[in-house]
Amino acid sequence: MTQRTAAEGYTTGPWSLEDLVPAGTGPETERIFDDVAAAAAAVELKRSTLVAEIEETTFVEILALVEKLAHAAQRLDGYAILRFFADTGDSDTLALRARAEKTLAAARNRTVFFELWWKVLDGANARRLLAVAGDNAYYLEKLRSFTPYTLSEAEEKVVNIKNVHGLDGLVTLYMMITNSFTYDFPVDGKTKTLTRSGLMDYTRDAAAERRAAAYRALLGAYEARSGELAQIYQCTAGNWGDENVDLRGAPSAISVRNLDNDLPDDVVQTLLETCQDNAGLYQRFFRLKAQWLGLPKLRRFDLFAPLERVGAEVPFAEGVDLVLSAFRAFSPGMARLAQRVLDEGHLDSSLRPRKRGGGMSWDALPGMTPWVLVNYGDRADDVGTLAHELGHAVHAMMAANHSVLTFSPSLPMAETASNFATLLLLDALLRRADSNERRSLLARYVGDSYFTILRQAFSVLFEQQAHRMVAEGATSDALSAAYMENLRSQFGDSVEVDDAFRHEWLSLPHFFTTPFYDYAYAFGLLLVLSLYERYRAEGATFIPKYLKILAYGGSRAPIAVLDEAGFDVRRREFWQGGFDVLAGMVDELESPA
């Protein structure tokens, strides 16, 4: 476990789940299952009271029981997920996760009548009851937005039951297969067996041949299992369309995600179109990077190629200090919240086989410190990932005063604090950099922003196409060809795309686990670039305004929160403003040293 005091110096290690469940087995674990069942039974007993003329006091009592069930379910689900992410191949953990999913589906089936009753309740009585719902009002308003796409109670129960051993099982299978991959990679005459995170270090290597070899090793593993993985995707994407478009009647596959994010379809489409229109900005940057590297054209293998070895090795303790110092300079309270994650042993930072790749933050429960996962390998980029994920954690803790039903922000708003945190880190590093370091830092940030904005937007554009193709019976080869065309449209003639990347789409977990998730990244970073410009203009007076945005959590609609802050995301000009900030960075990079 990560050491818990700053005075002793932080070291990498796994997290502890003791604050969530004191013991991994035995009565404490059984109790979290019992709590879910008991909370569901308590809600179920109130079914007969759900009539249009229900008394406000009775409704408030039922809503408190629904909240208690959500609390118990979140605890059980989180415990199962966090154990799985720490070791995706452990048989006991897999059994626990399967049991948790079955228990949660059963609880949902026993209580789905509440949501169905609320969704069809007449407007006058709904408004009457919303007035007494307190912090849970937005949760109820959001439920009613799904009314046109809701099935009968019997049908909803069938969906819940079949997903446990159907869709959810397929997603688990995908995670098991891909997280078990290891890569035998030659380094200095010796063969190392690497995890994905370890392998990806070599995509940043100074040697072009090693960068290409690392990507070929990664993509080769997915190509070798492409038949199974593509079949899983066709089933998961097909299920998404069958259920949400054909049965529920959603306008399109992406509309379901937009509803869940409480964003109008046209706002999301405007975001995606603006990203498409700005592909040339990144093509301009890639041509510039090719010049710096002395290449006639950048290859897709070279996007992470280093310019100089600025901060090449950053030990974990130093990385923690950099992040917390950057947070502290903006808001000491923000730094204290981030430090709680480390001091309470809620950070899993070490590299090891079967651990989930990448980074994540789990919001836990209101008032409880989130759990954060990173794969820290002493790279400069790992510091940015740490800042990003701790930003997520700060966001959750800022919203701790809300109900369990309303404290977690929607996906696009959830990327606000994380992206702002990485900008705070960049600013701190730029302040102490010389001119050469400044160029490297800016170049790294612009390059990383490609992966956060343009790649994610184009990923969603591919998903829209892929879902249509799956509905029409397309083959996996046709999907791979469509993905290659998507890459070529991003890069134009600025980057050479090797045929090995035709299978890259199979390596992107969100396509399988959370369709259309990825535009949240573009939304979040472009929003944050505008927020940061406001901070530069207003200085310290901006800080409470920003913290207020975080404090809303998921208790208000995203557009309502942003309207209050003075940002109109309905307008193309708003999104273009974020690209204009990035264009200014590219302008500086193009200027003579």
N, C-alpha and C positions, 0 to 999 in steps of 0.2 A: 504494500500500500504506500502511496505517496506520503512522505514525512509531513507532519501536521503543523510544524511551526516554522515561521520564516527565520527565526534566530538560528535554527539548526541547519538551514539551507535545504531547499526543496530538491528532491530526487525523483526520477521517474519510477513508476510502479503502477499496479492495477488499482482500481477503486475499491472501496468498501461499501457494501449495501446494508450495513448494520442499522443505519438510521431509517431505512425503509422497512426492513424485516430483520429483527435482531439475530435470528438463527436461520441458516440456509435450509435446514430440515427440521422436522418435528412439529411440536404444537404451534409455534409461531407461524410457520408456513401454512399449516392447516387453517389457522385462524383467518388468514387473508382470504382463503376460499370461502370459509363460513360467513365472513362479514359480507361478502358479495351476495350470497344466497339469502342471508337474513335481511339485507337491505332491499333486495328484490321482493321478498315476501311482504315486507312492510308496505311497499308501494302497491303491490297487488291487492292488499286488503282494502284499499281505498277506491277500487274501481267503481263500485256502485255509487259513489258520491259525485262522480264526474258527469254532471248534467249542466246544461246551459246556464241555469239559474243558481249555480253553486255559490255559496257564501264566500266572501273574500277571505275570511279567516280560515275556512276549510281549505281553500285553494292554496293559501300560504303554507299551511301544514303539509299538504301534498307536495308542494314544490320543495320544501325542506327535505322531505323523504327522497325525492328525485336527486337532490343535491348530495344527500348522504350516499345514495347508490353510486353516483358518479365518482365520489371520493373513493369509495371502496374499490370500484372497478379500475380507476386510474392507478391505484396502488398495486393491485394485482397485475394489471397489464404491464406497468412499468417494471415491476420486479422481474417478470418473465422476459421482457425485452432486454433489459440491462444484463441479465445473466447470459442471454443468448448472444448479445453483441460482444461480451467479454470472451466467449468461447462458443463459436457457432457449430462446433462439432461434438460437444459433450452430450452423451446420450441422456443423462439425467436432466440436463437443461432442456433438451428437445422434448422429453416427456412432460416436463413441467409446463413448457410453453404450449404444447398441444392441449394439456388439461386446462390451462388458463383460458385458451381460446374457446374451448367447449363450454367452460363455466360462464364466461362472459356472453357467449351467444345465447345460452339458456336464460341468463338473467335478462338479456335484452328482449327475448321472446316473451318472457313473463310480464314485461312492463311496457312493451311497445304501444300498448293501448293508450297510454298517456299522450305520447306524441301524436298519435293518429287523432285522438279526440281534440287535442289542441289545434291541430292544423285545420280541421273542418268546422271549428266553433265559429258562430256568426260574429261579424265584425264588432257589433256593439258590445257584446259580452267579452270579447277578446280585449277591447280597449279598457273596459271596466277592470278586468283582472290584471292587465299590464300595469295599471296605475298602482297596484299594491305589490308588484313583483320585485321591487327594489333592484339590487344589482343583477338579478337574473333576467331583467326585462329584455336585454338584447338577445340573450339565448333564445327566449321565446319568440321574439320578432324574427330571428333568423330561421327558426323552425317553420314558421308560417310561409317563408319564401319558398319552401320546398313543397308546399301544398299541391301545386299542379302536377308534381312528379311522384306522388305518393301512391302506393298500391294498397290493396285491402289488408286487413290485419293478417289473414291467413297467408296471403302472398308474401308479406313482409317476413313472416316467420319462416317460410320456406327459404327465402333468400338468406336469412341469417344462418339457418341450419346447414344449407348446402355449402356455404362459403367456408365453414370450418374445415371440412375435409376436401373441399374443392379448391377455390381460389386461394385461400390462405395457405393451404398445403402446397400449392404450386409455387407460391412466393417463397415459402420456407425452403423448398427444394432448390430453387434458384440460389438463395443465399448460401445453403449448405455446399452446393457444387462450387460456386465461384469463390467462396471464402476458404475452401480447402486447397485452392491452387497454390502451389509453390513453384519457384522458377530456378532451375539450375543455370547459373550465369557465370561465364568465365571472367575472372578479374585477376590481372597480373599473373597469368599462367596457372591459376588455381580456380576450381569451380566452387562457387558459393551457392547455397540453397537459400533463396530469398522469399520473403512475403511480397505481396504487391507493393506495399509502402516502401520496402527496401529496394525493390526493383526500380520503382519510379525515381529513386534518387539518381539513377544513372541516365534518366532522360534529361538531366540537368548537367551532365558531365561535359567537360571541356572538349572531349574527343567526339567528333561527329560520328565515327563508326560505332562508338559505344552507345551513343544516344539511339542510333538506329537499331542496334542489336537489342537494347532494352525494350523498345517498342515492339520489335518483332517477337521477342519472347512473350511479352504480355498478350499481344493480339493473337499469337500462335496458339496459346492455351485456349482462348475463346473460339478460335477457328476449329480446333480439335474437338470441341464439344458443341459446335455450332448447331448440329442437328437437334440435340436435346434442348439447348437454350432457345433456339428459334421456335421450337414447338411450344415451349413454356410461354414465350411471348405471344404467339398466335392465340393461345388459349386465354391468357390473361387479358389481352387487348380485345379478343372476341367476346369474352365475358362482360367486359366493361360496356361494350356497345350493345350487346344483347339485353343486359339489364337496364342500363341507364337511358339508352336512346330508344330501343325497340319496345321495351316493356313500360318504362316510366314516361317516355315521351319527351325527354330533354331535346332541345333544338339540335345539339351536336355533342360529340364526345367531350370536347373541351368545356362546354357549358356547365357540365356537372362540377368540374373543378372551380370554375368561376363562381358558381353559386355557393360552393363551400367557402370560397375566399370572400364572398359578398362583394364581388366586383362585377359590374355590367360587362356583357360580352364585348360591347363596342370599345370600352376602355382598354381591355386586354388586347383587342385587335389593333387599336391605335398604337399601343406599346410595341407590339410585334412588328408592325409595319414601319415604325420609326427606326427600330433596330435594323431591319432590312435595308432601309434607306441609308444607314450609316456604315454599311459594310466597307465602303471605300475608305473610311477613316482608319480602320484596322489594316486594310490592304496597304495603305500608305505607310503605316508603322512597320509592317512586315518587310516592305521593300527597304526601309531605312535600316532595319536590323540586319538584313542580308548584307548591306554595304559595310556595316560595322564588323561583321564576321568575315568579310572578304569573299562572300559567296555570290555567284551570279543570280541565284534565286534561293529563297528560304525553302527548305523542305518541311513537311508536316512534322518530321522527326526533330526539327530544330527550334520549335516554338519556345522551349524552355532553355535553349542554349545560353550559357552565362556570357556576359560581356567582360566582367572582371570578377575576381574572387573577393567581392565585398561581403564581409561577414559570412564567409563560407562555412565556418564552424561556430555554432552558437550553442554551448552547453545548456542543458535544461534550466539550471538555476539562473543563468544569465538571461535566458529567454523570458523566464517568469518576471525577473526584475525589469526588463525592458517594457513588458506589457503593463505591469502594475504601475510603473513610473509614468507611462503615457496616459493611463487612465487617471492617475492622481493629479497630473497637471491640469486636466480638464475638470475633474470633480473628485475630491477626496472620497466622497461617499461611494462613488462608482468603483473606485479602487478597493474600498473595504468590502463591498459586495463580491467582487471578483475573488478577492483573497479568501473569502469563506469557502469557496469551492475547494481550494487546496487544503486549507487548514482542517476541514472536516473530512478529508479523505474521499471526496467525491469526484476526483479526477483520475481517469485511466489514461496514462500517457506512454506506457512502454510498448515496444515493438515485440510481437510474438505471433507465431502461427495460429491460425483459426480465429484470431480476433478480427472484428469488423474493421474494414479499411476506412480511410478518410477521417472525418471528424463529425461529431454530433453533440448536441446538448439536449437533455431530456428535462422537461419542465417540472417534473415531480408533482408536488401539490402546493397550493398556496401556503406560503410561510416556510416551506421546506427548501433547503438549498438544492439547486439542480445538480444533476450528474452530467459530467462532461467527458467526452472521449476524444483523444487525439492520438496519432501515432508519431511520437516525437523522435526524430532521428538526427538532431543537432544541426539541421539545415536552417538557413535563414528563412525559407518559406514556412518551416514549422512554427516559427515565432508568429508569423501572420495567421496561421491556422489557429494557434492558441488564442491570439487576440480575438479572432472571429468567434470562436466557440464560447469564450468567456463573455463576449458581448451578448450572445444569446442568453447566457445564464443571468447576467445583470438585468436584462429585459424582464425575465420571469420574476426575479426578485423585486423589481420595481413595481410589478403588478400584483404583489402578494396580498394586497388588501381586498382583492376581488374574490368572488365565488369560484369554486373549482370549475363551474360551467362557463365562466367568462374571463378567467385570468390569462389564458393562453391566446396570443394574437393569431390572426389568420396568417397563412404562409407568407404572403408578400410583406405584411407589416412585421413579421417575425425576422425578416432579414435587415431591418432598420438598424438595430443596435449592433449587430455583428459587423455590418459593413462600416458603420460609423467608427467602431473600435479599430478596424484596420486602418482607417484614415488617420485616427489619432496616433497610431503607431508610426505610420509613414511620416506624419508631421514631426514627430519626436526625432526620428532618424534623420530627416532632412535638416533639422536645425543644427545637428552636429557634424554634418557631412561636408567634405570638401567638394570641389567642382566635379571631379571624376566620380566620386561616390554619389553625388546628387544625380548625375546622369544615369548611373546604374539603378539607383532606387526608383527614379521616375520611369525608366524603361521597364523595370520589373513590375511596377504598379500598372502601367498601361497594358503590358502583356498579360498580367493576371486579370485585368478588367475584361480582356477579350474572353477569357474562360467564364467570367461571371456574367457578362452581358450578352455578347454576340453569340458565343457558342450555346449558351442556355436558350436564348431566343430561337436560334435555328434548330436546336434540339426539339423545342415545342412545335415548330413548323414541320419538322420531320414526323413527330408523333401524330399531328393532325393528318398528315398524308398516310402514315402507316396504319392508323386506325381505319381510315377509309379503305385502304388496300386489303387489310385483313378481312373486313366485312365483305369484300368482293372476292375473297378466296385467293389472294396473292401468295406466291411461294416465298420461302425464305430468301432465295436468290434475288427475287424481284425486290424484296425489302432492302437487301444489301445494296443493290444497284441504286435504289432511291436514296439511300443514305450517302452513297458516293456523290451523287448529283447535288445533294444538300451541301456537302463539304465544298464542292467546286464552286457553288454559288456564293459561299461565304468568302472564299479566298480569291476568286477570280484568277488572274494570272500572276498573283503575288506569291503564291506558295504552291510548291509541287506536292501533290497528294499521292503517296504510294498506294498500290492496290491492297496492301496489308490492312489498310484502315476500313475496308469494306465490312469487316466484322466488328468494328469498334462499338457499334450501337448495342451489341450484346453485352458489353462491359459496363453499361450505364445503368446502375441499379434502379434509379427512379422510374425508368420506363416500365419496370416490372412491379415495383412496390407502390408507387404513387404517381400514376399517370398525370402528365401536364404540370407536375410540380415546378419544373425548372424555370418558368417565366418569373417565379417569385424572386429568383436571384437577380434577374435583370431589373425588375421593378424596384427591389430593395436598393441596389447600388445606384441606379439613376436617381432615385429619391434622395439617397444620402448625399450624393454629390451636390444636389440643390440645398440640402440642409447645411452642408459644410460651408458652402458659399455664404449662406446666411450667417453662420457662426463667425466667419472671417470678417464679415461686414459689421456685425453687432457686438462681437466680443462676449464678455461675461454675461450681458443681459440676455443672451440667447440660451444660456445653459438651462435655466428653469423651464423655458418653453420646450426644449428638447426632452428634458426629463419628464415633462407632463405627457408628451406623446407616448413615451415608454410606459408611464404609469397607467394609461388606459388599458393596457393589455389587450384582451379581446372583448372588452365591455361595450365597445361602440363600433359602428361600421367604419371600415378604413377610410372611405371618402369623407365621412363626417369628421373624423379626427384630423385629416389632412386639410379639409376646408377650414376648420378652426385655426389651423396653423398657417393658413394662407397659401396653400399649394393646390392648384387645380389640375388633377391628373387626367381630366377628361380631354385636355388640350394637347395636341401634338407638340406645341411649343414648350410645354413643361418638360417632356421627355427629351426634346432636342437640347434643352438647357444643360442636361447632364452630359450629353455628348460634346457640347461646346466646351465644358470644363476639361474633358479629356483631350479635345482638339488643341486647347491651350498648352497642355503638357507635350503633345506631339510637336507643336510649333517650337517649344523650347528645345526639345531634343534635336530638331532639325537645324537649329541655329548653330553657327560656328562656335566651337569651344572658346 
